[in-house]
Amino acid sequence: MPLGSTLALSAPAEAASVPMLRREVVGFVLGADVCLERSEDIRLAVSEALSNAVIHAYRHADEPGKLEVSAARIGDTVEVIVRDCGSGMAPRNDSPGLGLGLPVIAHTTDCYEIQCADGTTGTEIRMRFDC
């Protein structure tokens, strides 16, 4: 796969979408000659970001919204973006998780940013992995 290749996918924000999207991203990075160690970091960080969106983004919606994930190999880095158009990041006293997702992302990435997704209330997590 040539450097500068990209991947863009979307799926419903449901638990069943997480392994499918993760598998596609990992397949993409392995095809982009990313070393196995970094592909495992990417797998874990993407899993956490997608799972957070499934659990938190559409918690007030009757139907699951949409998850978007993109990945790009640019030179010696891989950038992965996970985006939703949900309710945005807000503290939750009733959180069903242990609160480990963002620390795992911080530990496995070389750099990450969290911001509003395209001016919506949704969330975008942009993760960079040096290869």
N, C-alpha and C positions, 0 to 999 in steps of 0.2 A: 504494500500500500504506500503510495507516495506521501512524503511529508506534506503537511498542509491539508490532508484529508479531513472531512468532517462527517458527523453523524447527527441526525435530528429525528427524534421520536416523540410520540405522545400516546397516552393511554389514560383510561379512567383512574381516578385516585382511589384505587381499591387495593387491598392487600395482595390479591393475585397478580397485580401489575408489577409489583416490586421485583420478584425474581426474573420476570421476563425482561424488563428494562435493564436490570443489572447485568443479565446474561448478554444482552446486545451491546452494552457499553464495554464489558470485559472482552467480548469477541472483537470489537472494534480496536481496542488498544493492543490486544495481542497481535492483530493483523497489522498494526502500525509499528511493530518491532519494539514494543515497550517491554522491558525486562519483567520477569515473572514476579519479583519482589514488589515492584511498583504496581503491577496489575492487581496484586492482592490488596495493596493500600487503596487503590481506586475502587475495587470491588466493595470493600468495607465502607469507605466514605460515601459512595453512591447509595449503598443499601441504607445507611443511616439517614441520608438526606431525603431519599424517597419515602422511607418509613415515617419520618417526621411529617412530611407533607400529607401522607395518608391519614395519620392519626390526628393532626392538628388543623390543617388548612381549611377543611370544609366541615368542621364540627357542628356548625349551625345550619348546614344545608340539608335539604331532604334527600337530595341525590348527590352521588359523588361527582366532584368536578373533574378537571383535567390535570394530569401531570405532564410536564414537558421535560425532556432531557436532551441535552446536546453535548457532543464531545468533539474536540478538535486536537489534532497533533500539529503543533507549530514548532518547528525546529526541535529543540531538546526538551520541550514541555508538552504536557497534555492538559487541556483545560476542559473541565466538565461543569455544565450548568444544569441545575435542577430548579424548575420553576413551577409555581402554581398560581392560581388566581383566586385564592381563598381569602380568609379573614385576616391574614397578616400575622406577624409575630406579636403575641401578647402573653403575659403571665397567666398561668392556669393553676389554680389551687387543686383542681380535680384531675390533673394530668395522669393519664393511664400509664405513662412510661416512667423510667427511672431517672430521666434527665441526663443520660449519658451520650446522646446523639452528637451534640455539638462538641463536647470534649474529644470524642472519637474522631470526628472530622478534623478538629484542630491537630490532633496527634498524627494523623495519617497523611495530611496534605502539607505542601510546602508553603501554601498561602491560601486563605479563603476569605471571602467577603459575603456578607448577607445584606441584601437591600430589598426595597420594594420592587416588584416585578413590573417593569414598563409603566410606571406611574399608577399602577392599580394598588389595591390593598393586599395583593398577593405577595409572595415571598420568592426571592431568587437567591440561591446559594451558588456562588461561583467558586470553584475549587481548582487550584493549579498544582500539578505534580511535575517536578523536574525529573527527567529520565536519564 
